[in-house]
Amino acid sequence: MAHLTTDLTDPQGRPYFLWDEDRTTGEFRRALATASPPERYRLLGKLMREARDSDVWRFVTPQEVWAHFEALRPFLGRRRAFWEYLLGAWHRDGVLP
């Protein structure tokens, strides 16, 4: 099992937010790029639920999250209210379409 790391540029390290699965940062990036929509939503939900909000943007853009937010919402768990507030405010302020 790869070591947990906060260095999200290390493709061989296991990102701290994947504490419960054996997947490297490189594998996680590949999975995001190639997964079916339901699996991609699950992975993005895990990222948004477990990672620091500033680290989420290393893997996905705010525009992508906003475009698929309804599909992501069920995967956000305890962080759902945070993301609803943040993305809603960005939308009201014109940052997101």
C-alpha positions as CSV (number, residue, x, y, z in Angstrom):
1,M,0.0,0.0,0.0
2,A,1.3,3.4,-0.9
3,H,2.1,5.9,1.8
4,L,-0.5,8.6,2.6
5,T,0.7,12.1,1.5
6,T,-0.5,15.7,1.4
7,D,1.7,16.1,-1.7
8,L,-0.9,15.9,-4.4
9,T,1.7,16.3,-7.1
10,D,3.3,12.9,-6.2
11,P,1.7,10.4,-8.6
12,Q,3.0,7.4,-6.5
13,G,1.7,8.7,-3.2
14,R,-1.8,7.9,-1.8
15,P,-3.7,11.2,-1.3
16,Y,-4.6,11.8,2.3
17,F,-8.3,11.9,1.4
18,L,-8.1,8.3,0.1
19,W,-7.2,7.1,3.6
20,D,-9.6,4.1,3.2
21,E,-8.5,2.8,-0.2
22,D,-5.3,1.8,-1.8
23,R,-5.1,4.1,-4.9
24,T,-2.3,6.5,-5.8
25,T,-2.8,10.1,-6.9
26,G,-1.9,9.0,-10.4
27,E,-4.5,6.2,-10.3
28,F,-7.1,8.6,-8.9
29,R,-6.5,11.1,-11.7
30,R,-6.8,8.3,-14.3
31,A,-10.0,7.0,-12.7
32,L,-11.5,10.5,-12.8
33,A,-10.6,10.8,-16.5
34,T,-11.9,7.4,-17.6
35,A,-14.7,6.4,-15.2
36,S,-18.3,6.1,-16.2
37,P,-20.4,9.0,-15.0
38,P,-21.8,7.2,-12.0
39,E,-18.3,6.1,-10.8
40,R,-16.9,9.6,-11.6
41,Y,-19.6,11.2,-9.4
42,R,-18.8,8.8,-6.6
43,L,-15.1,9.6,-6.8
44,L,-15.7,13.4,-7.0
45,G,-18.1,13.1,-4.1
46,K,-15.4,11.4,-2.1
47,L,-12.9,14.1,-3.0
48,M,-15.3,16.9,-2.1
49,R,-16.3,15.1,1.1
50,E,-12.8,14.1,2.4
51,A,-10.3,16.6,0.9
52,R,-9.7,20.2,1.9
53,D,-11.8,22.4,-0.3
54,S,-8.7,24.1,-1.8
55,D,-7.3,20.7,-2.8
56,V,-10.5,19.8,-4.7
57,W,-9.5,22.3,-7.4
58,R,-6.3,20.4,-8.1
59,F,-8.5,17.6,-9.6
60,V,-11.6,19.4,-11.0
61,T,-12.7,22.9,-11.9
62,P,-15.5,24.8,-10.1
63,Q,-17.4,24.9,-13.4
64,E,-17.3,21.1,-13.7
65,V,-18.6,20.7,-10.2
66,W,-21.3,23.2,-10.7
67,A,-22.4,21.6,-14.0
68,H,-22.8,18.2,-12.3
69,F,-23.7,19.4,-8.8
70,E,-27.2,17.7,-8.7
71,A,-25.6,14.3,-9.5
72,L,-22.8,14.9,-6.9
73,R,-25.1,16.1,-4.1
74,P,-25.9,12.6,-2.8
75,F,-22.2,11.8,-2.4
76,L,-21.3,14.8,-0.3
77,G,-22.4,13.6,3.1
78,R,-21.7,15.9,6.0
79,R,-20.0,18.4,3.6
80,R,-23.1,19.0,1.4
81,A,-24.2,22.2,3.2
82,F,-20.7,23.6,2.8
83,W,-20.7,23.0,-1.0
84,E,-24.2,24.2,-1.5
85,Y,-23.3,27.4,0.3
86,L,-20.0,28.0,-1.5
87,L,-21.2,27.1,-5.0
88,G,-24.5,28.9,-4.5
89,A,-22.6,32.1,-3.5
90,W,-20.2,31.8,-6.4
91,H,-23.2,31.4,-8.7
92,R,-25.0,34.5,-7.2
93,D,-21.8,36.5,-7.5
94,G,-21.4,35.6,-11.2
95,V,-18.3,33.5,-10.7
96,L,-20.2,30.4,-11.9
97,P,-22.7,30.5,-14.8
